[in-house]
Amino acid sequence: MTNFLVFEIQVWLFLLLLVIVLGGLAVGAWFGWRHLKKREASLRESIETPRPRIR
């Protein structure tokens, strides 16, 4: 019985670790996506805005 409890605790800890890692990856992907959208918007704005000509 104790071996089963140890095994069950190991399974739950593994699942908890898996959820934490996947959550971290999801948060990282969200921040990365947000950063890329801001970067693309600033690049698009700099392309669309005409630069003043130097005479």
C-alpha positions in Angstrom: 0.0 0.0 0.0 2.8 2.4 0.8 4.4 1.8 -2.6 1.2 2.7 -4.3 0.9 6.0 -2.3 4.5 6.9 -3.1 3.8 6.2 -6.8 0.6 8.2 -6.7 2.3 11.1 -5.1 5.0 11.0 -7.8 2.4 11.0 -10.5 0.6 14.0 -9.0 3.9 15.9 -8.6 4.8 15.1 -12.2 1.4 16.4 -13.4 1.7 19.5 -11.2 5.2 20.2 -12.7 3.8 19.6 -16.2 1.0 22.1 -15.6 3.5 24.7 -14.2 5.8 24.3 -17.2 3.0 24.5 -19.7 1.6 27.6 -17.9 5.1 29.2 -18.1 5.3 28.5 -21.8 1.8 29.9 -22.3 2.7 33.1 -20.4 6.0 33.4 -22.3 4.2 33.0 -25.7 1.6 35.6 -24.7 4.3 38.2 -23.8 6.3 37.3 -26.9 3.2 37.7 -29.1 2.4 41.1 -27.4 6.0 42.2 -28.0 5.9 41.3 -31.7 2.6 43.1 -32.2 3.9 46.3 -30.7 7.1 46.0 -32.7 5.2 45.4 -35.9 2.9 48.4 -35.2 5.9 50.7 -34.5 7.6 49.5 -37.7 4.4 50.0 -39.7 4.0 53.5 -38.2 7.5 54.5 -39.1 7.1 53.3 -42.6 3.8 55.1 -43.2 4.9 58.3 -41.6 6.8 60.4 -44.1 10.2 61.6 -42.9 10.9 65.3 -43.2 13.2 66.1 -46.1 16.4 67.8 -45.4 17.3 70.5 -47.9 
